[in-house]
Amino acid sequence: QVQLVESGGGPVQTGGSLRLSCEASGYAANPVSMAWFRRAPGKEREGVAVLYIATGITYYADSVKGRFTISRDRAKNMLYLNMNSLKPEDSAMYYCAAALYFEDDQDDGASWYEEYEYHLWGQGTQVTVSS
């Protein structure tokens, strides 16, 4: 049963923009938080941005602040990542993730970038930024 499906990746030139989409279904349609992660070749997966559903609070990795924006369309069960001013170092496989519940104080945002907070993952969509 497919829960999270990403789309919107592709090749783009430095300075360009892309909009990633993540369609949620099943249990993923009622998350407590949703996030974008990415994994570049030879590197570990890292948190890019998170959206806490109840409060609308967002957090971003320092490397993308001011350039990326995470948003959600609840009616459509869609999560988005608008990426502007893209750089070659943004090239990676981008993953959508959803947390179905919080444990302890996970809703305080202190560890939003930790993979263990998320229960569902998509298959990823590739972003390649050329210089």
C-alpha positions as a Markdown table, in Angstrom:
| # | Residue | x | y | z |
|---|---|---|---|---|
| 1 | Gln | 0.0 | 0.0 | 0.0 |
| 2 | Val | 1.6 | 3.2 | -1.2 |
| 3 | Gln | 1.6 | 6.0 | 1.4 |
| 4 | Leu | 4.0 | 8.7 | 0.2 |
| 5 | Val | 4.8 | 9.4 | -3.4 |
| 6 | Glu | 7.2 | 12.2 | -4.5 |
| 7 | Ser | 7.4 | 13.9 | -7.8 |
| 8 | Gly | 8.8 | 17.1 | -9.4 |
| 9 | Gly | 12.5 | 16.3 | -9.4 |
| 10 | Gly | 14.7 | 16.6 | -12.4 |
| 11 | Pro | 17.6 | 18.5 | -13.9 |
| 12 | Val | 18.0 | 22.2 | -13.4 |
| 13 | Gln | 20.7 | 24.8 | -13.8 |
| 14 | Thr | 22.3 | 26.7 | -11.0 |
| 15 | Gly | 20.1 | 29.5 | -9.8 |
| 16 | Gly | 17.0 | 27.8 | -11.1 |
| 17 | Ser | 13.9 | 26.6 | -9.3 |
| 18 | Leu | 12.0 | 23.4 | -8.7 |
| 19 | Arg | 8.9 | 22.4 | -6.8 |
| 20 | Leu | 8.8 | 19.0 | -5.3 |
| 21 | Ser | 5.4 | 17.4 | -4.5 |
| 22 | Cys | 4.6 | 14.5 | -2.1 |
| 23 | Glu | 1.2 | 12.9 | -2.3 |
| 24 | Ala | 0.1 | 11.2 | 1.0 |
| 25 | Ser | -2.4 | 8.4 | 1.3 |
| 26 | Gly | -3.6 | 5.9 | 3.9 |
| 27 | Tyr | -2.1 | 6.6 | 7.3 |
| 28 | Ala | 0.2 | 9.2 | 5.8 |
| 29 | Ala | -2.8 | 11.4 | 5.2 |
| 30 | Asn | -3.1 | 12.2 | 8.9 |
| 31 | Pro | 0.4 | 12.9 | 10.1 |
| 32 | Val | 1.6 | 15.0 | 13.0 |
| 33 | Ser | 4.5 | 16.3 | 11.0 |
| 34 | Met | 5.9 | 16.0 | 7.5 |
| 35 | Ala | 9.4 | 16.6 | 6.3 |
| 36 | Trp | 11.7 | 16.6 | 3.4 |
| 37 | Phe | 15.1 | 14.8 | 3.6 |
| 38 | Arg | 17.8 | 14.4 | 1.0 |
| 39 | Arg | 20.7 | 12.2 | 0.3 |
| 40 | Ala | 23.6 | 13.2 | -1.9 |
| 41 | Pro | 26.0 | 10.6 | -3.3 |
| 42 | Gly | 28.4 | 9.4 | -0.7 |
| 43 | Lys | 26.6 | 11.3 | 2.1 |
| 44 | Glu | 24.1 | 10.4 | 4.8 |
| 45 | Arg | 20.5 | 11.4 | 4.5 |
| 46 | Glu | 19.9 | 14.8 | 6.0 |
| 47 | Gly | 16.8 | 16.8 | 7.0 |
| 48 | Val | 15.9 | 19.7 | 4.8 |
| 49 | Ala | 12.7 | 21.0 | 6.2 |
| 50 | Val | 9.8 | 20.0 | 8.4 |
| 51 | Leu | 6.2 | 21.2 | 8.9 |
| 52 | Tyr | 4.4 | 20.5 | 12.2 |
| 53 | Ile | 0.8 | 20.0 | 11.1 |
| 54 | Ala | -1.1 | 21.3 | 14.2 |
| 55 | Thr | 0.9 | 24.5 | 14.7 |
| 56 | Gly | 2.2 | 25.2 | 11.2 |
| 57 | Ile | 5.6 | 25.7 | 12.6 |
| 58 | Thr | 8.4 | 25.0 | 10.1 |
| 59 | Tyr | 12.2 | 24.4 | 10.5 |
| 60 | Tyr | 14.8 | 24.4 | 7.9 |
| 61 | Ala | 18.4 | 23.2 | 7.5 |
| 62 | Asp | 20.8 | 26.1 | 7.6 |
| 63 | Ser | 21.9 | 25.3 | 4.1 |
| 64 | Val | 18.5 | 25.9 | 2.6 |
| 65 | Lys | 17.1 | 28.7 | 4.7 |
| 66 | Gly | 15.8 | 31.6 | 2.7 |
| 67 | Arg | 15.8 | 29.5 | -0.5 |
| 68 | Phe | 13.4 | 26.6 | 0.2 |
| 69 | Thr | 9.9 | 26.7 | 1.5 |
| 70 | Ile | 7.8 | 23.8 | 2.8 |
| 71 | Ser | 4.1 | 23.9 | 2.6 |
| 72 | Arg | 1.0 | 21.6 | 2.6 |
| 73 | Asp | -2.3 | 21.5 | 1.0 |
| 74 | Arg | -4.4 | 19.5 | 3.5 |
| 75 | Ala | -7.4 | 19.2 | 1.2 |
| 76 | Lys | -5.3 | 17.5 | -1.5 |
| 77 | Asn | -3.1 | 15.6 | 1.0 |
| 78 | Met | -0.1 | 17.1 | -0.7 |
| 79 | Leu | 3.2 | 18.3 | 0.7 |
| 80 | Tyr | 5.4 | 20.6 | -1.3 |
| 81 | Leu | 9.0 | 21.9 | -1.3 |
| 82 | Asn | 9.6 | 25.0 | -3.3 |
| 83 | Met | 13.3 | 25.3 | -4.1 |
| 84 | Asn | 14.8 | 28.5 | -5.4 |
| 85 | Ser | 18.3 | 29.7 | -6.1 |
| 86 | Leu | 19.4 | 26.1 | -6.5 |
| 87 | Lys | 23.1 | 25.2 | -6.2 |
| 88 | Pro | 25.0 | 22.2 | -7.3 |
| 89 | Glu | 25.3 | 21.1 | -3.7 |
| 90 | Asp | 21.5 | 20.8 | -3.6 |
| 91 | Ser | 21.8 | 17.8 | -6.0 |
| 92 | Ala | 20.4 | 14.8 | -4.2 |
| 93 | Met | 17.6 | 12.3 | -3.9 |
| 94 | Tyr | 14.8 | 14.0 | -2.0 |
| 95 | Tyr | 12.5 | 12.1 | 0.2 |
| 96 | Cys | 9.2 | 12.9 | 1.8 |
| 97 | Ala | 8.6 | 11.6 | 5.3 |
| 98 | Ala | 5.7 | 11.6 | 7.7 |
| 99 | Ala | 5.5 | 11.2 | 11.5 |
| 100 | Leu | 2.3 | 9.5 | 12.6 |
| 101 | Tyr | 2.7 | 10.4 | 16.3 |
| 102 | Phe | 5.1 | 12.0 | 18.7 |
| 103 | Glu | 7.2 | 10.4 | 21.4 |
| 104 | Asp | 8.3 | 12.2 | 24.4 |
| 105 | Asp | 9.0 | 15.8 | 23.4 |
| 106 | Gln | 9.5 | 15.3 | 19.7 |
| 107 | Asp | 7.0 | 18.0 | 18.9 |
| 108 | Asp | 9.3 | 20.7 | 20.3 |
| 109 | Gly | 11.3 | 20.7 | 17.1 |
| 110 | Ala | 14.6 | 20.0 | 18.7 |
| 111 | Ser | 15.3 | 16.8 | 16.7 |
| 112 | Trp | 13.1 | 17.3 | 13.6 |
| 113 | Tyr | 16.1 | 16.3 | 11.4 |
| 114 | Glu | 16.4 | 12.9 | 12.9 |
| 115 | Glu | 15.2 | 10.1 | 10.8 |
| 116 | Tyr | 13.9 | 8.1 | 13.7 |
| 117 | Glu | 11.1 | 10.6 | 14.2 |
| 118 | Tyr | 9.4 | 9.6 | 11.0 |
| 119 | His | 7.4 | 6.4 | 10.4 |
| 120 | Leu | 6.7 | 6.6 | 6.7 |
| 121 | Trp | 9.0 | 7.4 | 3.7 |
| 122 | Gly | 8.6 | 7.8 | 0.1 |
| 123 | Gln | 10.8 | 6.4 | -2.6 |
| 124 | Gly | 12.4 | 9.7 | -3.5 |
| 125 | Thr | 12.7 | 12.0 | -6.4 |
| 126 | Gln | 16.1 | 13.0 | -7.9 |
| 127 | Val | 17.2 | 16.6 | -8.2 |
| 128 | Thr | 20.3 | 17.4 | -10.2 |
| 129 | Val | 21.6 | 20.9 | -10.3 |
| 130 | Ser | 24.2 | 21.6 | -13.0 |
| 131 | Ser | 26.7 | 24.4 | -12.8 |
